[in-house]
Amino acid sequence: MEQPKLIGLTGGIGSGKSTVAKVFRVLGVPVFNSDDVAKDIINNDVEAIELVIAEFGDVYQDGFLNKEKLATIVFKDKTALEKLNKIIHPKVAECFEKWIDENKKSPILIKEAAILIETGAYKQLDKLVLVTAPEKLRIDRVIKRDNTIVEKVVSRIKAQLSETEKQKVADYIIVNDDKLMVVPQVLELYQQLLK
């Protein structure tokens, strides 16, 4: 039996990669959301929780991760972020392997993650799809979605790789700028990926 094509789906904060993932799901393509799996691990995996507390102090409140508290530590310090990634990423990778096995009948599988390029994880995939949007629009979307302030969004954007750098490694680009329609772009890409 042929192995499914593994497709990475990434984009900076507020680019709309979740919207693109939804379209793929509607088309019947299984989507593995790395960020959701990571959130589950950091809140429910006893070993991960112990390691996070040992490394960053008590960043949990009432049994759940205090995201703001942890974010203020890791988004200002690259070494801290690397330490956090070393705790969480191997566990996410393990879940992804199991998930591939459970969905191996599908011709295409999508791994959605915010930092596929930064971690080098995209190298283990067959193709990489990048969702892009103008920075101002991304900032507006995140402010609305997370009920946050401009400065916080801008600092998170700056902590991520630039769009230009990401475009250098992407095989396909989907523009989600509220002008170009996303669905036709995804449908066309889906047809190409099936070939």
Backbone bond lengths (Angstrom), bond angles and torsions (degrees), N, CA, C in turn:
res aa  C-N    CA-C-N  psi(-1)  N-CA   C-N-CA  omega(-1)  CA-C   N-CA-C  phi
1 M - - - 1.460 - - 1.532 109.74 -
2 E 1.320 115.44 138.08 1.459 119.54 -179.25 1.520 111.32 -70.17
3 Q 1.332 115.31 140.75 1.461 120.28 176.93 1.539 109.65 -72.81
4 P 1.342 117.51 145.13 1.466 118.16 176.61 1.528 111.05 -67.30
5 K 1.330 115.93 152.98 1.474 120.00 173.38 1.522 107.02 -77.02
6 L 1.328 116.06 130.79 1.458 120.40 178.47 1.522 109.26 -97.96
7 I 1.319 115.46 117.11 1.458 121.63 -175.26 1.527 110.06 -113.90
8 G 1.313 116.31 128.29 1.456 120.61 176.08 1.515 109.75 -88.03
9 L 1.322 116.23 140.99 1.467 121.67 176.96 1.522 107.21 -127.14
10 T 1.329 116.02 117.05 1.461 119.41 -176.98 1.518 110.75 -140.45
11 G 1.304 115.19 173.02 1.462 121.83 179.27 1.508 107.84 169.35
12 G 1.309 116.61 152.79 1.458 120.74 179.58 1.515 111.26 -64.73
13 I 1.315 115.64 167.11 1.456 121.49 179.23 1.535 110.06 -55.26
14 G 1.338 116.43 130.73 1.462 121.01 178.17 1.519 115.06 80.52
15 S 1.350 117.05 5.45 1.474 119.30 -178.82 1.526 111.47 -75.14
16 G 1.331 116.44 -25.29 1.463 120.47 179.11 1.520 113.52 100.68
17 K 1.337 116.81 27.84 1.476 118.02 179.65 1.528 111.86 -64.90
18 S 1.342 116.77 -29.09 1.474 120.01 178.04 1.525 110.81 -65.56
19 T 1.324 116.36 -35.77 1.470 121.00 177.48 1.524 109.57 -63.06
20 V 1.326 116.41 -44.89 1.470 121.50 179.21 1.528 109.58 -64.29
21 A 1.330 116.81 -41.01 1.468 120.91 178.39 1.531 111.00 -60.37
22 K 1.339 116.38 -39.93 1.479 120.79 178.71 1.522 110.99 -60.85
23 V 1.338 116.62 -41.81 1.465 120.38 179.99 1.536 109.33 -62.71
24 F 1.328 116.57 -43.69 1.472 120.05 178.33 1.533 110.72 -61.36
25 R 1.341 116.32 -41.03 1.480 119.87 178.90 1.527 110.82 -60.99
26 V 1.341 115.96 -41.80 1.463 120.73 179.09 1.533 109.67 -60.91
27 L 1.331 116.57 -33.91 1.471 121.56 178.12 1.537 112.11 -76.63
28 G 1.334 115.95 -1.59 1.466 120.14 177.67 1.524 113.87 89.77
29 V 1.320 117.10 11.25 1.468 120.37 179.43 1.536 109.11 -87.66
30 P 1.340 117.95 123.97 1.467 119.44 176.90 1.532 110.43 -65.34
31 V 1.342 115.86 135.75 1.471 121.14 179.99 1.529 108.90 -122.75
32 F 1.317 115.49 126.70 1.469 122.60 176.34 1.520 106.84 -97.81
33 N 1.326 117.12 115.17 1.460 120.14 -179.01 1.529 108.67 -94.50
34 S 1.324 116.48 99.20 1.470 122.50 -177.32 1.521 112.28 -58.36
35 D 1.337 116.21 -39.13 1.461 119.68 -176.83 1.535 111.05 -66.40
36 D 1.340 117.09 -39.74 1.471 120.50 177.23 1.528 110.85 -66.14
37 V 1.329 116.20 -41.13 1.468 120.90 179.42 1.533 109.34 -64.12
38 A 1.352 116.20 -42.63 1.473 120.67 178.36 1.534 110.80 -61.07
39 K 1.353 116.59 -41.54 1.473 120.76 178.67 1.520 110.51 -62.19
40 D 1.331 115.68 -41.66 1.460 120.85 179.11 1.530 110.27 -62.46
41 I 1.332 116.14 -44.75 1.466 121.22 -179.40 1.531 110.78 -62.56
42 I 1.332 116.43 -47.55 1.474 120.38 -175.33 1.528 111.84 -67.61
43 N 1.343 116.81 -20.30 1.468 120.23 179.16 1.530 114.16 -100.59
44 N 1.351 117.29 -21.32 1.469 118.92 -172.00 1.525 115.78 -126.01
45 D 1.327 118.39 -18.49 1.460 120.64 -178.44 1.535 108.24 -83.91
46 V 1.340 115.67 111.27 1.471 121.61 -174.02 1.534 111.63 -55.61
47 E 1.320 116.56 -45.15 1.472 120.14 -179.41 1.532 110.87 -61.98
48 A 1.340 116.71 -45.46 1.469 121.16 179.60 1.526 110.63 -61.66
49 I 1.335 117.12 -43.64 1.469 121.82 -179.63 1.533 109.93 -59.78
50 E 1.348 116.23 -46.14 1.470 120.31 179.88 1.527 111.07 -61.11
51 L 1.337 116.30 -42.42 1.469 120.59 -179.70 1.534 111.34 -66.06
52 V 1.330 116.65 -40.29 1.474 120.98 179.28 1.532 109.83 -64.09
53 I 1.335 116.72 -44.63 1.470 120.14 179.59 1.532 110.63 -64.51
54 A 1.324 116.36 -41.71 1.473 120.32 179.28 1.530 110.79 -61.73
55 E 1.317 116.90 -35.23 1.464 121.48 -176.48 1.530 113.40 -85.62
56 F 1.336 117.16 -40.05 1.467 120.40 -170.76 1.526 114.82 -117.64
57 G 1.317 117.20 3.84 1.466 119.29 -177.34 1.520 109.54 83.11
58 D 1.313 116.86 -173.25 1.465 118.69 -175.96 1.527 111.07 -79.92
59 V 1.332 114.21 93.18 1.466 120.05 178.55 1.534 110.56 -100.48
60 Y 1.354 114.82 18.59 1.471 120.16 178.24 1.517 109.26 -109.66
61 Q 1.323 114.82 149.33 1.451 121.60 179.90 1.521 107.53 -139.36
62 D 1.315 117.01 124.45 1.473 122.22 -178.36 1.530 111.48 52.35
63 G 1.329 116.26 38.87 1.467 120.86 176.29 1.517 115.32 81.90
64 F 1.324 117.96 0.79 1.470 120.55 178.75 1.518 110.40 -123.14
65 L 1.298 115.15 151.75 1.453 120.69 178.78 1.522 110.47 -63.30
66 N 1.314 116.48 132.56 1.459 121.42 171.85 1.533 105.68 -87.83
67 K 1.340 114.88 94.90 1.471 120.83 -173.74 1.524 112.51 -57.97
68 E 1.329 115.91 -41.50 1.472 120.76 -178.93 1.528 110.22 -59.07
69 K 1.328 115.51 -46.82 1.468 121.97 -177.97 1.533 110.67 -60.83
70 L 1.335 115.32 -47.06 1.465 119.05 -179.60 1.528 110.69 -68.83
71 A 1.320 116.89 -40.48 1.469 120.94 -179.29 1.525 111.62 -59.72
72 T 1.342 116.83 -40.08 1.465 118.77 -179.69 1.524 111.02 -63.98
73 I 1.334 117.04 -27.77 1.471 120.17 178.11 1.524 110.49 -78.66
74 V 1.345 116.84 -52.93 1.470 119.45 -170.44 1.518 115.77 -79.88
75 F 1.341 118.49 -26.37 1.467 117.78 -178.16 1.528 112.18 -79.83
76 K 1.337 116.80 -13.45 1.469 119.81 178.19 1.519 111.44 -97.48
77 D 1.332 117.06 -13.07 1.461 120.77 -171.43 1.528 110.50 -135.16
78 K 1.320 115.57 107.99 1.478 120.45 -177.59 1.528 112.34 -58.77
79 T 1.337 116.90 -38.04 1.471 120.72 -179.68 1.520 110.44 -64.39
80 A 1.332 116.29 -41.57 1.474 120.66 178.64 1.518 110.11 -63.26
81 L 1.333 116.27 -41.84 1.462 120.95 179.03 1.532 110.17 -62.84
82 E 1.329 116.77 -42.52 1.472 120.84 178.01 1.523 110.67 -61.27
83 K 1.332 117.00 -40.68 1.477 121.15 179.27 1.526 110.47 -63.17
84 L 1.341 115.81 -43.15 1.465 119.96 178.96 1.529 109.99 -63.01
85 N 1.335 116.47 -45.02 1.464 121.04 179.36 1.532 111.89 -60.41
86 K 1.334 116.87 -36.48 1.482 120.47 179.36 1.525 111.95 -66.32
87 I 1.323 115.84 -26.84 1.471 119.96 177.87 1.531 109.91 -78.55
88 I 1.329 116.26 -46.27 1.464 121.37 -169.78 1.537 113.87 -87.58
89 H 1.332 117.92 -43.04 1.476 120.51 -172.43 1.528 115.72 -59.02
90 P 1.335 119.18 -42.35 1.479 116.98 177.99 1.530 112.89 -60.14
91 K 1.328 115.70 -35.26 1.479 120.04 179.26 1.529 110.75 -70.20
92 V 1.342 116.88 -38.67 1.467 120.90 176.96 1.528 109.15 -64.30
93 A 1.344 116.44 -42.58 1.476 121.62 179.94 1.530 110.85 -60.20
94 E 1.320 116.54 -39.73 1.470 122.27 178.10 1.538 110.20 -61.92
95 C 1.330 115.66 -46.23 1.476 121.04 178.54 1.528 110.35 -62.15
96 F 1.334 116.27 -39.59 1.465 121.51 -179.29 1.528 110.69 -63.07
97 E 1.330 117.17 -43.53 1.475 121.23 178.72 1.528 110.79 -59.29
98 K 1.326 116.73 -45.77 1.482 121.63 178.50 1.524 109.80 -61.04
99 W 1.335 115.48 -44.07 1.457 122.06 -178.26 1.538 111.08 -62.63
100 I 1.331 117.67 -41.14 1.476 121.63 177.52 1.523 108.83 -57.93
101 D 1.337 114.99 -46.41 1.459 120.83 -178.70 1.535 111.14 -60.89
102 E 1.324 116.58 -39.95 1.474 121.32 -179.90 1.530 112.24 -70.66
103 N 1.338 117.37 -23.57 1.470 121.03 -175.19 1.528 113.12 -115.85
104 K 1.332 116.98 20.71 1.472 119.66 -171.53 1.531 114.73 -67.71
105 K 1.314 118.21 -9.71 1.476 120.51 178.12 1.528 111.92 -77.70
106 S 1.322 116.36 -17.84 1.465 120.34 -178.74 1.538 109.80 -78.95
107 P 1.351 118.27 138.40 1.473 119.56 -179.42 1.530 113.27 -68.81
108 I 1.357 115.95 -26.01 1.464 121.08 -178.83 1.524 108.47 -131.78
109 L 1.330 115.88 136.27 1.461 121.26 172.76 1.526 107.80 -126.45
110 I 1.321 116.25 139.46 1.455 119.78 -177.95 1.521 111.06 -115.53
111 K 1.329 114.73 131.56 1.463 121.18 173.96 1.519 107.25 -107.51
112 E 1.327 115.68 111.47 1.470 121.06 -179.75 1.523 108.32 -96.73
113 A 1.340 116.16 125.38 1.468 120.34 178.44 1.522 110.34 -156.51
114 A 1.320 116.10 144.03 1.470 120.79 -178.28 1.526 112.05 -70.30
115 I 1.342 116.67 -33.70 1.470 117.87 -173.07 1.535 112.83 -120.95
116 L 1.316 116.22 42.94 1.475 120.75 177.56 1.523 111.96 -59.36
117 I 1.323 116.17 -38.35 1.471 120.37 -176.40 1.526 109.44 -77.30
118 E 1.340 115.68 -47.81 1.470 120.93 -177.66 1.521 112.31 -56.29
119 T 1.335 116.94 -38.45 1.469 120.27 -177.22 1.528 112.16 -85.84
120 G 1.341 116.50 -10.97 1.464 119.55 -177.14 1.524 112.23 81.26
121 A 1.341 117.54 1.36 1.469 122.00 -177.33 1.532 112.22 -62.41
122 Y 1.333 116.45 -25.25 1.471 120.19 -179.21 1.535 111.64 -61.81
123 K 1.331 116.98 -23.09 1.476 120.99 -178.50 1.529 111.98 -66.60
124 Q 1.344 116.70 -21.34 1.471 119.94 178.83 1.534 111.97 -88.44
125 L 1.330 116.38 2.21 1.459 120.47 -177.67 1.523 110.12 -109.50
126 D 1.342 116.13 161.63 1.468 119.92 -177.47 1.525 112.92 -77.37
127 K 1.321 116.77 -39.23 1.470 121.06 -178.53 1.525 108.71 -144.47
128 L 1.337 115.33 157.92 1.456 120.09 179.78 1.525 110.45 -127.18
129 V 1.338 115.18 127.55 1.460 122.25 178.20 1.533 107.69 -108.21
130 L 1.331 115.98 128.51 1.453 121.18 179.20 1.532 109.11 -112.28
131 V 1.330 116.12 129.17 1.462 120.92 175.44 1.530 107.02 -98.75
132 T 1.321 116.61 126.18 1.467 119.97 -178.52 1.525 111.01 -121.06
133 A 1.324 114.18 155.89 1.471 121.69 175.40 1.523 106.70 -157.76
134 P 1.323 117.07 151.40 1.470 119.55 178.05 1.534 110.31 -58.34
135 E 1.342 116.01 144.81 1.470 120.67 -175.63 1.531 112.97 -56.41
136 K 1.322 117.82 -42.58 1.471 120.37 -178.12 1.533 110.38 -60.22
137 L 1.311 115.95 -42.96 1.466 120.94 179.45 1.534 110.34 -65.08
138 R 1.336 116.67 -41.57 1.470 120.92 178.08 1.527 110.27 -60.26
139 I 1.334 116.59 -44.08 1.470 121.16 179.61 1.528 110.07 -61.42
140 D 1.341 116.39 -47.24 1.474 120.68 179.55 1.527 111.45 -59.02
141 R 1.336 116.29 -43.74 1.479 120.52 -179.25 1.522 111.40 -61.58
142 V 1.337 116.58 -45.00 1.470 120.08 -176.47 1.526 111.02 -69.31
143 I 1.336 116.68 -38.93 1.476 120.19 177.89 1.530 109.14 -58.91
144 K 1.329 115.85 -44.84 1.461 122.01 -179.76 1.535 110.97 -66.45
145 R 1.336 115.99 -47.06 1.470 121.72 -176.11 1.531 112.38 -67.32
146 D 1.344 116.64 -46.55 1.466 120.82 -173.39 1.526 113.32 -98.54
147 N 1.342 116.03 -0.65 1.460 120.71 -178.12 1.534 110.04 51.18
148 T 1.329 115.15 54.36 1.459 121.44 -174.90 1.527 110.63 -122.95
149 I 1.330 116.16 -171.58 1.468 120.39 -177.70 1.532 110.75 -111.33
150 V 1.331 115.22 157.71 1.470 122.26 -176.64 1.524 112.24 -52.05
151 E 1.333 117.63 -48.09 1.473 121.62 -175.43 1.528 112.02 -56.62
152 K 1.338 115.88 -42.08 1.472 120.05 -179.21 1.531 110.67 -64.48
153 V 1.327 116.06 -42.92 1.468 120.43 -178.98 1.529 109.93 -65.56
154 V 1.320 116.22 -45.31 1.466 121.09 -179.20 1.530 110.40 -60.91
155 S 1.329 117.54 -41.52 1.472 119.00 -179.80 1.523 110.91 -66.96
156 R 1.341 117.42 -33.25 1.473 119.66 176.80 1.531 110.53 -70.46
157 I 1.327 116.81 -38.18 1.477 120.24 177.65 1.528 109.31 -63.27
158 K 1.343 115.95 -42.74 1.466 120.09 -179.43 1.529 111.95 -65.90
159 A 1.340 116.97 -28.09 1.467 120.96 179.44 1.536 111.20 -74.02
160 Q 1.333 116.61 -18.31 1.468 120.77 179.25 1.527 110.05 -94.46
161 L 1.315 114.61 159.74 1.461 121.44 176.63 1.525 109.33 -61.76
162 S 1.328 117.86 146.21 1.464 120.34 -178.60 1.528 111.38 -69.27
163 E 1.341 115.51 156.06 1.478 121.45 178.38 1.540 110.28 -55.90
164 T 1.330 116.08 -41.53 1.472 120.85 -178.25 1.525 110.76 -60.64
165 E 1.333 116.19 -43.80 1.474 120.53 179.20 1.526 110.36 -64.74
166 K 1.329 116.06 -41.56 1.469 120.42 -179.24 1.528 111.03 -64.58
167 Q 1.343 116.02 -39.51 1.470 120.01 -178.55 1.523 112.08 -62.12
168 K 1.327 116.82 -27.08 1.470 120.86 -179.24 1.528 112.60 -64.31
169 V 1.340 116.72 -29.05 1.471 119.14 -177.69 1.533 113.91 -106.10
170 A 1.337 116.98 -9.34 1.470 120.32 -178.02 1.526 111.31 -74.19
171 D 1.338 115.85 141.02 1.472 121.07 174.97 1.528 110.59 -85.67
172 Y 1.331 115.59 -32.64 1.471 121.40 -179.16 1.520 108.73 -137.11
173 I 1.333 115.62 148.20 1.461 119.97 177.62 1.528 108.72 -126.78
174 I 1.337 114.83 131.47 1.463 120.62 174.47 1.528 106.35 -112.06
175 V 1.323 116.03 125.05 1.459 121.01 -178.80 1.526 108.76 -93.58
176 N 1.335 115.35 120.62 1.461 121.14 -179.04 1.533 108.37 -117.86
177 D 1.336 115.78 68.92 1.464 121.03 -172.77 1.533 113.46 -105.30
178 D 1.338 116.39 14.48 1.475 122.57 -177.81 1.527 112.45 66.87
179 K 1.340 117.67 8.37 1.469 121.53 174.97 1.519 108.37 -113.34
180 L 1.332 115.61 -57.01 1.464 120.13 177.21 1.522 108.59 -74.66
181 M 1.328 116.98 137.36 1.465 120.15 179.19 1.531 109.27 -74.01
182 V 1.321 115.61 133.21 1.469 121.21 -176.66 1.530 111.67 -76.99
183 V 1.327 117.29 -43.98 1.472 120.80 -174.28 1.535 112.61 -55.78
184 P 1.346 119.89 -49.37 1.464 118.86 178.75 1.546 112.94 -60.02
185 Q 1.332 116.27 -35.74 1.474 119.70 178.11 1.533 110.61 -63.83
186 V 1.336 115.85 -42.51 1.472 120.19 -179.64 1.530 110.39 -68.15
187 L 1.341 116.98 -41.07 1.470 120.51 179.29 1.530 110.93 -60.75
188 E 1.319 115.82 -43.37 1.470 120.30 179.27 1.527 110.35 -64.55
189 L 1.318 116.29 -42.89 1.468 121.20 178.84 1.537 110.57 -63.93
190 Y 1.315 116.05 -41.54 1.483 121.59 179.18 1.528 110.19 -57.89
191 Q 1.322 116.58 -44.57 1.471 121.13 178.53 1.529 110.40 -61.91
192 Q 1.323 117.35 -42.00 1.467 120.92 179.13 1.531 111.16 -64.51
193 L 1.322 116.33 -40.22 1.461 120.44 -177.58 1.522 111.86 -69.43
194 L 1.338 116.73 -27.06 1.468 119.90 -179.76 1.536 112.23 -74.17
195 K 1.335 117.40 -17.94 1.480 120.95 -175.99 1.519 111.57 -68.27
